[in-house]
Amino acid sequence: MTRFSERTLAGVPGKHEVTVAGAAHPRATLALTSAATAVALMTYTAPMVTLPDIAAALHTPLSAQAWLLNGTPLGLAALLLVAGSLADDYGRRRIFLAGTFALGITTALSALTSSTLLFTLTRIAQGAASAALLASSLGLIVHAFPTPRGRLHATGVWGAFVSGGIALGPLVAGAMPDWRVAYGVLGAAAIVVAALGVRTLSESRAPRGGRPDLAGAVTFGLALVALVAALTLGRDGWLRAPVGLLLLAAVLLVGVFALVERRGATPMIDLGLLRHRPFLASSAGGLFTGLAVIGLFSFLPALLQKTLGLSAMDTAWLFLLWSGLSFAVALQARRLAGRVPPRHQLALGFLLHAAGVLTMLGALDSGSWPRLLPGLVIAGVGSGLLNAALPLLSVESVPAARAAMGSGAQQTFRYIGSCAGVALTIAIATSAGSGPAHGADIAMVVSAALAVLAAVSVVVLRERA
């Protein structure tokens, strides 16, 4: 593994890991951070099977439904980097608890919304709260498990709960009598986890000094909003002036963000990291997971309900085959450590996703949901490998003192990809002239192609000897 100096990452020499409030309780830390992560992912994936009901209740047109799904990943992608820095500088326990409490409150507020705009804003707030929670979780875990063996086990369990949250979110939402009740239940669960963490978690930090990089957060967030808006509007024509102007604005804002990061005393991310292949491999893995996997599977349940006439609960059970296998495989994939490098595990996961998605081609057009089963099994195994390898690679690509930043960077790219992937999938699937079933096939082919490109990318980005 490439070793970086503390100066390279922090910009301040001589700053080391600091324990503030007693010894960490490893098992309790792992249990609480994993539980909170699962709740955050459940909140994130709940609209997958309730999107038609939410859109009907809020009178959301088809052209705007991408925002119902993209609110949370937008908030996540915009704030994960700054949340990781805040966790390292001001205390991982503090940021974790604040994020978990905020997730509970904002999720409950979603149940009370009456318009597309208000629901989207509460979803963005959920994403911001989840950013604080997720970015600090791995930092707490790394502090609680200082040995390589312990860290390997802990990150494997945490990665499995990512898959578990993805699996349970649609089931909980589908089982409730109304989507508003589901959000109330998830909000209460987040507040309970936060309350348990108040007396259990110990504080740690790796301070860099200086102020939070708010300018970087603002410019990065605006760039992401411009990109998602362009992809959403692209459904009605990719060559229209508003689409081009938004894409140009996104590019310009990324340039401004790069300038801010280069000149800032305590940037959200040291751009010099982009010269290091392990960090690039981690970032590319996160980006393509969002683009190829999350983007497709976020909207595919809604397509199944529309084309096959499945109910929300039937769709949730069907997708449990994918997400449940992902959970089980991620939980057991830690046994591959030492035998299969995380990069190779990522590549295998992407290739399995591509194979599974291609296996599902034509299933929606034929009106036969059993035809989806083999593809969901193959893709579920691939997703599990991805979810197990990504957190391990993210903390291995940076020093332990910057684990929260490394986790935040990888997950930022993951949710950037998710925002773009959801908008792109909806644009492709709903703009096909021959109907949503044919559009779904085109979206699956695009997803498979992106997954193959991802597999090649993470293998090429191997560390030089």
N, C-alpha and C positions, 0 to 999 in steps of 0.2 A: 504494500500500500504506500502511495506517495505520502511523504511526511512534510507538513507545512510548518513554518515557524509561527509563533504567536503573533509576531509583527505582521506577517502576511495576511492573517485573518482579522486581527483586531485593530491593527494600526497603532497599537500602544504596547511597547515592550514591558515585560515584567508583570503582566496581569495574569493571575492564575485562578483556578477554580477555588471558590470560597463556599464553605458550608456555614450557614447562618444560624440554623435552629436545630442543633442536635443531630444525631445519627439518623440516616434514612432507614425506613422500614421497607426492605425490598419487596416482600410479597404484597403488603398493603399498597405500596406505591404502584406496583404493576397492576393490581386488581382495580384500583380507582382510576388510573389513567386509561386502562383498557375499557372499563365500563363507560367512562365519559366519551372516549373515542367512538365506541359503539353507538351511543345515543346521538352524537353529532352526525354520524353516517346514516343513522336511521332517519333523522330529521332531513338530511340531504336527499335520501332516496324515496321518502314517503310519497312525493308527488308522482313517482313513476307510474303507479297504478291508479292514482286518483286524479290525474290530469284532466280527463274529460269532465269529471264532476266539478272540479275547481273552476275550469274554464266556463262551464255552464252557469255556475253560481255567481261568478264575477263578470259574466258577459264578455269574456275575452275572445276576440277574433282569432282565427287560425294564424294570421300573420304575426300576432303578438304572443303566442303561446310559448315561444322560446324564452321569453323573459320570466315566465312562471317557473321554468326549470333552471334558468341561468342565474337567478338572484343569488342563491347561496354560493355557487362556485365563483361568481363575480366578487363577492365580499371576501371569500377565501383567498383568491389569487391576488387581490389588491393588497391584502394586509398580512399575509403569511410571513413575508420577509421582515417587515418591521416588527411583527409580533415575536419572531425568533430573536431579533436583536433586543427587544424590550425584556424578553424572558432572561436572556443572558445577563443583561445589565442591571435589571431591577429586581430579579428574583423569579425563578420559574414557578414556584408554588403560588406566589402572588398573582402572576399572570394567568396561571391555570385556573385558579379559583374564580378570578374575575370573569374569565371567559366562560366558564361553566355556568355560573350564575346568570350571566348575560344571555347565554344560549337558552336557558330555561324561560327567562322573561320574554325574549323576543319570539320564541316559538309559541308561547301562549298567546302573544299578541296577534300572531298570524291567524289564529282561530277567530279573531274578532273583526278581521278586515272585511270591507264591503266593495272593494274595487281592485282592478288589476294593478294599479299603481301602488296602492297601499300594501297589497300582498307582496309585490316585488320588493318594496322597500324593507318590509320586515324580513324577507328572505335574504336580502343583502346584509341586514343587521345580524341575522343568524350566521351568515358566512363570516362576518367580522369576528363574532364571538367564537365561532369554531376555529378561526385562525389562531386566536390566542390559546385556545385549548390544545389544538393539535401541535402547534409549534413548540409549546412548552412540555408536552407529554414526553417526547423522546429525550429532552434534556433532563427531566426528572428521572427517567429510567436509566440513562447513562450514569447519572450520579449515584443512583441506588445500586447499580450493578457495575462496579468498576472493573471486574475481570472480563477478559474476552469471552470466556465460556458462559459466564452469567449473562453478559450482554447479548450474546447470540441467542440464548434461550428466551430472554425477555423481549427482544425485538421480534422474534418469531411469534410469540404469543400476541404481542401488540398488533402485528400485521394480520394475524388471524382474526382479531376483533374488528379490524377494518372490514374484512370480508363478512364477518358476522353481522355488523351493523348494516351493511348493504343488503344482506339477506333478510334481516328482520324488519327493516323499514317498510317495504311494501306489504309484508304480512300483517304488521300492526295496523297500517293504514287501511288495508282491505278488510280487516276483521271488525273495524269500528263501524257503528251505524252511520257515521257522517265524518267527512274529512276534518271538520272543525274539532270534533271530539278527539281524533287522533293527534292533532297538534297540541291540544290541552294535556293529554296523557304524556306525550314526549317532553313537553315543557316541565311538567311536574317531576319526571324522572331525572332531568338534568339538574334541577334544584336539589333533589335528594342526594345525588352523587356529590355535588358541591358541598353540601352540609357535612357529609361524611369526611370529606377531605380536609375540612378546617382543622380538625384535631389530629389527623393522621399523617399528613404529608409534612416533610421537613423542607426547609428552605435551602436553596443553593443558587449561586450566581457566578458569573465570570465577567466582572465589570470591565468595560473598555474606557469609561469616562465619556464626557461629551453629552450632547443632546440627541434625542431620537431623530431619525432622518424623516421628518414629516414632509419635507419638500419632495423627497424621493417617493414617498408613499402616494402623495397627491398626483404627481406626474405619471407614475406607473398606473395608478387606478384609472386616471382619465384616458390613458392610452388603451387600456383594456376595454373600457366602456365603448370607445370609438370602434375598436375591432369587432366587438360583439354586435354593436348596432349595424355595422357594415355587413356582417355575415347574415344578420337577421333580415335586413332590407334586401339582401341579394336574392331572396326567394322571388321577388317581383321583377328581377332583371339585374344582372351583374354589371351591365354597362351603363347604368343610370348615373347621373351626376352625383346624387347624394352618396351613393355607395363609394364612388371614387374619392370624393372629398373626405369621407370618414376614414377610408383606408390611408389616405395621405396624412390625415391628422394623427392617426395611430403611429405611423412611421416617424413623423416629426416629434411626437411626444416621447417615443422611445429614445430618440436622439437626445432630447432634453434630459430625460432620465439618466442616460449614460453620462452626460456632462455633470449633472448634479452629483452622481455617485463618485465620479473621479475627483471632484473638488471638495466633497464633504469630509469633515474630520472623522465622523463615525457613520459611514455609509451602511445602508441595509445589507449590501453585498459588495465584497471586494471584487471588482471586475477582473482583477488578475487571476481569480480562480478559474475563469473561463479558459485559461491556457493549460489547465491541468485535466488530463483525460479522465481520471476517475470521477471528478466532479461533473465533467461534461456527460459522461455515461449516465450518471445518476439523474441529471437534468433531462437528458434526452429520453430516458426511460419514463420519467414522470410525464413529460409532454406528450409522448405518443400513447401512454396509457389513457390519458384524457381524451386525446383525439380519436383513437381507434376503438377503445373499449367503452369508456364511460359515455362518450358521445352517442354511440349507437344504442347501448342498452338503456340509456335514459329515456329515449323516445320509442323504442321498439314495443314496450308494453302498451302504449296508447295505440300504436298501429295494430296490434293484435286485437284489441278491443273493437277497433273500427272495422277491421277486415274479417275477423273470425267470430265476432259477436260474443267474445268472452266477457264475463263480469270482472270487476276489480279483484275479487277474491280468487277467482279461477286463474286470472293472470298472475297474481302473487304466488300461488302454489306452483304454477308452471315455472316461473322464474326462480323459485327456490331451488330447483334442480341445478341451475347455473350458480346462483349465489351461495347455496349451501355447500356445493362441491368446492367452490372457491374457498370457503371458510375451512373446510376439512383439510384441503390440500395445503393451505397456508399454515395451518397448525402443525402439520407433519413435515413441512418442507425444511424445517430447521435441521432435520437429519441429513440433508444434502450438504450442509456446511462442512467445509474441509475436503469434500469430494468434488463438488461442482461450484466454480466461482460464481458470485452473484450476477456478473454480466452474462455468463452463459445461461444461468437460470432465467434471466430476463429474456434473452433471445428465444429460448425454448417456449417460454410463456407466450410471447408474441406470435410465434409460429403456430402454436396450438390454437390461439384465438383465431388466427386467419383460417386455419383448417376447419374449425368449428363453424365459423360464420359462413364459409363457402358451402358447407354441408347443408345449411338451412335455406339455401337459395330455392325459390319456387314454392316454399311451404305455404306462404300467405296466399299466393295466387291460386293454389290448389284447394284452399279452404280446409287443410288438414293440419291440426295442431300436433298430432303425434309425429309428423315429419320433422318437427323442430327438436325432438328429444335428443337424437345423437349429437347434433351440433351444440346444443346447450351443455351436454356432458363434456365434450371436448373443450369448448370455450371456457367452461367453469374450471377445469383443471388448469388451463392456461392462466386464467385470472388469479387463481390461488398462488401459482408460482410467482406472478408479478407482485402480488401484495406481500408476499414473504420476502422477496429479494429487495424491493425498493427501500424499505426503512433501513435494512442492514447496509445497503450500499450508500445510503445518504449519510449515515453516521461514520462509515469507514472512509468516506471521501474527504472528511475534515477532521481536525483534532478533537478530542473528547470535550475540551473546553468550549467548543463552538458547535456542539451537537444540535442545539436548538436552531441555530442559523442554518446548518446543513439540512436538517429536517424541513425547515421552513422553505428553503430554496427548492428542494426537490418537489415538495407538495405544491409550491407556487406554480411551477411548470406543469404539474399534473392538472391543476384546476384552470390554468390558462388553456391547456389542451381541451379540458372538459367544456369550458365556455364556447370555444371555437367549434368543438366537435358536435355539441348539441345543436348550435345554430346551423351548422353545415348539414347535419343529418336531417333536421326539419326542413331546411331549404330544398334538399335533394328529394326527400321522400314525398313532399307535398306539392312539388312543382312538376312532377312527371305527368305528362298529358294522358297517359294510359291508366292512371289510377294509383292509389296508395300502395297496393301490393307490388306493382312493378317498381314504384319509387323506392319501396323498402329493399328490393333486390339490388337496385343501383347503389343505395346507401351501404348495403352489406359488402358489395364488391369494393367500394371505396375504403371501407373500414379494413377489409382484409389486405388491400394494397398498402395502406398506412402501417399496418402491423408488420408486414414483411419488410418494409423500409426501416421500421424501428429495430427489428431483429438484426438487420445488417448494420445499422448505425452503432448499436451498443457493442457489437463484436469488433467493429473497426476501431472503436475508441478504447482499445486495450492499452494498458500501461506499458510504456517503453521500458525495456530492460535496462 
